[in-house]
Every structure is written in structure tokens, then in C-alpha cells.
Amino acid sequence: MTKLSEIPVAWDAGGDRNILEPGTVSYVRFLGQKLFDDYEPLQFHSFDAQLLDWLNNVEDEDDRKLLFALLGDIFYVGRKEYAALYRSAYSGIISSWIVDVCSLSLFSPDIDEQIRTRVNESWVCPMTDSLRINAFLKTNNLISQSLRPDWHSLKELGDLDKIRTYLAKAHIRNLIILEDFVGTGNQASGVLTFLGSNFPELNVLLCPLIVCPKGDERLHSIAGRFPNVTYAPQLVLPQSSIFTEVGVQGEPTHHAGARTLFDKISARFDLPSHETMYGFKSTGSQVVMHSNCPNNTLQVFHHSSDKWEPLFPRVRRVL
């Protein structure tokens, strides 16, 4: 295939023998113009060109249809969606938590200003460098503290005494940690354990914007071990949105064919031991964010090699 116009019109028609829902191709092309073209790692390459290269990874027409069907299931978080999650996290979860830990009265005439003041007095930080803390603060017109380190790094490199000294000097009693996406909860669980074990006097809120079911279950369990730690995600993906290695009742009809396709092409991916065709630790996520693609997402979307051209190439954070 040398251009997208070569896609047969019949692909968009649906029908009993077509695994694609009616209008899938048109829908994907529309999303390409409105959303996917904003994908940061592809800012110098059009989505249509990348889509063509991605489809050309396979030669069989049915396999190309399967790729299209999978793309129709993607949960894409664009810039505007990010901003909406930032605003709702502040106005909902964070504000409610501040009211509780600071014993504020919801009936006070200036309750909104009281909440904003207490949040600014708190330490608002990212869990990893993936969350753009400055964008969150600007979106919600917040100030917070001058230092905003990511706690994944602070856990590994920080000096406990220096952290405690900073907390005391800045009179910080409340720590708010944000993260954009949590898959298995591997990194977040270490941060929560570190905080709960070493700073029992500090009120801690972990508020991820998007969480997969595996990570949600794990973080609920860990937070329950520490009375000063609150875990409150903004959006937990339903289990029905997860692509599982084994078929489940009620799943989309194209999933069975996609598993067969994964088996057929898996040798071209040369994955490390902790990853499968279903992502990091087989999370099965179908999430793509405009800033990057999580490694918990299906490999066909983000894996890059001399044998596979990704649709949403992932920028790795580490070697």
C-alpha cells in the first residue's frame, strides 16, 4: 500500500464478513486530524504517513483490518483532555482531601479561597517526571512551593534528613503527589511505601489521573497500611477496556483475531522478559497520551525496531 486512498471503500461498510464496525476507517482518519496529529513524538511527521507505515507492517488484508479495529479501541488523552483532568483533580479529589485534613467548613463563605490557600501551602509534586507539574499548577492558578521534585527520584537519591529539614522550614504538613498514568503500580507502590514508612507525620495524597485496574488494586492495598496516606485516583479504567491475554466473555469480537495476529508477529518484537505483546507485565492497556505512549499499552502501537514501525512511537525514559 503506497497511499491511504488505496484502502478499499468496503472496509468502512461493515457487514457480517467485515471485522470492522461501519465507519471505522473514516472515524480513525477523523481522529488523526483532530487528535492523533498532536502526538508529541510525531510532531515532525504526519499521522497519515505514520498510519500508512504502520499498516504496511503486515501484508494480509485481514491483518490490516485487525490493526484498524484495535486503533478504534484506543483511549487517547490529548492536550485538552489533560487540562480537563488537571481541573477536575483539583476541584474534586484534591479540594475534598484538603477540606478533610485541614478540618475546613464547607459552609464558610470563603471556602474556595481557603482551599486554594491550603493547597498552595501544601507541597504539590509529581510522582515521576512524566507528570508536568508546572502545567497542572498553571491550569488551576496555583503556586505551591518553589521546589517540586519528582518523588520517584527523591526516593532513590534524596537525603531523609534534608527532606525533613525542608518540610520543617517550609511548615509543610500536607503533600500532594500527582501522576499522569499508572499501569501496574510498580513505581507508585515504592513511593507510597517510602512516604508511609519515613514520614508518618505528613498527610500524603496520591492522585493519579489515569490508572489501570492492576495498579488501582495494588495502590489501594499499600495505602491501607499507612493511616497518613490517601490514595484517590481521578479515573480508573474499567476492566472491560483492558486487552487480556485470554479471551473473556463479552469482549470485542476482533480480540480473538488480534491474539492470533500477536502470536504470528511476536518474533519480530524481541521483547525483554518483563514485557509481552500485551505491554509491560501484560497490563493490556489501550491508552495513548499526547505526550508519550505508556509501555503498559499493547506493543503493536508503540514498539519500534527494524522489523516493526510503530503508530505511536514511544520515547523511552531510560536505556
N, C-alpha and C positions, 0 to 999 in steps of 0.2 A: 504494500500500500504506500503510495507516494504522496497522497493528499487526503484530507478528511472527507472531501466531497465524494470519494470513492466508496464510502460506507453505503451499503445498499439501503434504499428507502424502506424496504421491508423490515429492517431491524427496528424501526420506530412504530411499526404497525401492530405489534403484539401478536396475539393468536395462540392457538393450542400448541403449536410446534416451535414457538419462539420463547426462549427463556427470559427475554427482556419484556418488562412491562411496557405497554404502549406509551410512546413519547419519551422513553429513557434517553435516547441519543440527543434529542432536542433539549431535554432538561439538563443534561450534562454540559452541552455546549453553552447553554444559557448561564449555568453556574460558572463556567470557565470565564465568561466575560464579566460577571458581576462579583465573583468571589475568588476563584482559584488564580486568576491573573495577579492577585495581590500577594501570592505566596512569596515571602522574602527571599529564600534561597534561589528563586527563579526570576528575580526581578529584571534580569537582562535576557530572558528567554521567554517567549510567549507560551501560554498554557497549551494552545492548539498545537504548537510544534512539539511540545513535550508529550502531549497526548498521542500524537502520531508515532513518535519514537517508542512510547510505552506499548501501544497496540502491536507494533512491529516486533516486539519481543517474541511473539508467538505467530505461527503461520496459519493455524487452523481457524476457520471462521467461527466455529462454536466456542473455541477458547477465547477469541477476541470478544465475543458476546458475554462470556463469563466475566471478563475483566470490566466490561461496561456495567454489568449488573452489580459487581462489587463496588464500583465507583458510585453508583446510585445510593448505596447504603452509608457513604461517608458522612460523619458528623464533623463539618468544617467550622472552625471558630475563627472568623475574620476580625478585622480591627474593630468594627462597630460592636460585634458580639463580645469582644474582650471588654470594651468600655462599659457595656451593659452589665457584664459580670462584676466588674470593679464597683459600679454604683450599687448594685443590689447586695453585694457582700458588705459594703459599708452601711447602707441604710437598713439592712436586715440583721444578719448574724452579728456583725461587729457592734452595732449600736445596742442590740439586745444584751449582748455579753457585758458591755460597759455598764449598762443600767444595773445589771445583776451584781457585778463585782464591786461597783462603786456605790451601791445602795442608793441610786437616784430615784426620785419620784417622777413617774410618768405624768403626774398631774401638775408639775411645775410649769408655769407659763413660758419659761425659757429653756425647756428640756432639750431642745435641739442644740442650743448653744452650749449647754452643759456637756452634752455627749461629745460634741466636737472638741471642746476644751480638754476633756479627759482622754480622748483618743490622741490628741496632739501631745499630751503629757506622757502617753504610753510610748513604748519602743515598737515601732512598726517596721518589720524586717521581712525580707524574702527567706524562704527555706533554702532555695538554691538560686544560682544566678540566672535561671530560666525565667523567673518572675521579675518583671520590670517594675520595681518598687516605685521609682520616680513617676512612672505613668499612672500608677494607682493613686498616688498622693495628689498629683495634678488633677486627675479626673474628679476626685472628691473634694478638692480645695482644702487639702490637709497639709500640715507642716511636719509634725513629728520631730524626732531627734536628728541631729546633724550626721551621726554615724548610722548607717543602715546595712550592716554586713549580712551576708547570707549565712544561715546557721549550719548548713552542711559543712562549709569551710571552717566556721568558727569552732565547731565540734572537733574537727581534726587538728586545727592549728592554734586555737585560742588558749590563753592562759587563764585558768579559773580565777585566780586572784585578781588579775587585771579586769576581768569581766565583772566581778563582784564590786571592785572599786568604782568602775564606771556606773554601775547600777546605783550605788550609794550616792555618788557625786551628782548624778542627774536626777536623783529622787524617783527612780523608776520602780513602780510596783506592778505594772502590767506590761506584758509582752504579747504582741500580736504578730503572728507569723503567717505569711501568705505563700501560696504556691499555685502555679497555673494548672498543672496536671499531675495527678498521682495515679500510677498504674498498679504495681504490686504493693506499694507502700514500703519498699526496701529502704530507701533513703530517709523517708519521713519517720519511720519507726525508730531509727537510730537517733534522730534529732529529738524526738519526744522522750525517749528513754534517757538521753543525756540531760535534758532540761529537768525532767521529773526527779531524777536522781541527785542532781547537783544544785538545783535552785528551788527547794521546796517552799521558800517564802515568796516566790514570784508567781503571780497569776499568769498563766500561759493559755493563749488561744491559738490553735492551728486551724486555719480556714483555707483549705484548697478550693480552687474554683471548680475543677472537674476531677472526679475520682471514679476509678473503675471498681466494680464490686469486690475484687480481691483486696485491693488496697483499703477500701472502706471497712471491711470486716477486720482486717489486721490493725488498723489505727484505732478503731473503737475498742478493741481488746487492750491495746497498750495504754491508751488514755485512761481506761478504767482502773489502772494500777496506781495512778497518781491523783490525789484529791485536788491538786492545784492546776491540773492540766485539763483543758476542754478541747475536744475535737469536734468541729462543726463544719462540714463541707457545704459549699454553695450548691453543687449539683452532683448527685451520684447517678452514674449511668445505669440504666436498668439492665438486668441480666440478659434480657431479650436482645440488647444491642451488641452483645459480645459474640464473636465468631468462635465457636467451640471446636475442638479437635474431633469430638464425637458428636454425631447428629443428635438433636433434641427435638421433641415434639413441638410442632408449631413454627419451626424455623423457616426462613425463606426457601423456596424450592431450589434456588440456584446454589445453595450452600453445599449440597451433596456433590454437584458437579465441580464446584470450586475446590473441594477437598481432593478430588481426583486430579485436578489440574495441579494443585500444590505438590502432590506426590510425583507427578510427571516432571515437574520443572525444578524440584528441590535441589537436585545435584548441581544446578547452575549457581546456587547461592553461597555455598561454602561457609555455613554459619558457625559461630562459636558454640561451645557446649551449652551455654545458658540461654540460647535463642533457638527458636524453631520458626517454621513458616508462619506461625501464629503470633510472632513477636517475642519480646523478652519474657522468659519463663511462661511462654504460651498464654499471655494475657488475652489475646484475641480482640484487642481494641480496634475500633474503626474510626479513631479520632485523628484529625489533622488540624493543627493550629497554624495561623498565617505566619507565625514566626519560625516554626520548625515542625517536623513530624516526630512524635514520640517513638522510641524504639519498641514500645509495647504494641504498636499498631502492626497490622499484617505486613509481612515483608514485601509482598508484591508492590506495595505503594512506595516504599522508601529505600529499599536495599539497592545499593549501587555497586556494580562490578563490571568487568569487561564482558560478562555474559548476561547482564541484565541492566536495562535502562529504567530508572525509577520514574514514577509520575511526580512524586513529591520528594525529591532528594533530601535526605536528612543530613544536616550538618552535625557531625559528632562532637560532643563536648570534651571527650578525652581520646587519646590514642588507643 
